[in-house]
């Protein structure tokens, strides 16, 4: 259960070794979260992340096997986590892949891999989470989307479309849960300087994993349904979203 200040005490991070996932878990642990479960592909590689979260104040940190690309395992995974730890106050959907834009545009298998992880994997994992949160009567799901899904751009349209699908799913899910005690917050970062974007030229208004984590905590405190990181991107993407398509298609983005 949340504590007397309304802060989550138990957290499940899917994508538990992603830089944004770890930064957010550390920030939450520093704000009274005491139980953190990291859903990771390989638990043996999660010790550094777990150590940082413990150092921030969490008393129970467990890394458990989770494969975003294996939807058949997601129901059992969720049931086992909730059976072991009881109520979970906050679930962060933090996994995703960028993919190689050229390969994704040319190879069906590469494109399908990006969509399978970013969209299908997230939907498959979130649906059983929702059922458990509804049963317990409270909880928040934080979905890491992207400004790339706000209006899909030609430079990496497969990745953008996978995030557009995830964003739409999360928004519709949040609307469907109104009045249940379960909330959904969609987070739309721009270019985040992480291992996933290493080697790419940073875009304007680039940010860091720590900045995204701070924005998530701020959004939770406000009860926000949508968070832009940085906030200025809300206005930038609004302008892009309303550009006539003939103009938009000529942009080198």
PyMOL commands that set and color helices and strands:
alter all, ss='L'
color gray80, all
select helices_A, chain A and resi 19-30+43-45+47-55+71-85+101-106+108-136+147-149+154-176+195-197+209-222+233-241+245-250
alter helices_A, ss='H'
color red, helices_A
select strands_A, chain A and resi 10-14+35-40+60-65+90-93+139-144+182-189+226-229
alter strands_A, ss='S'
color yellow, strands_A
deselect
rebuild
show_as cartoon
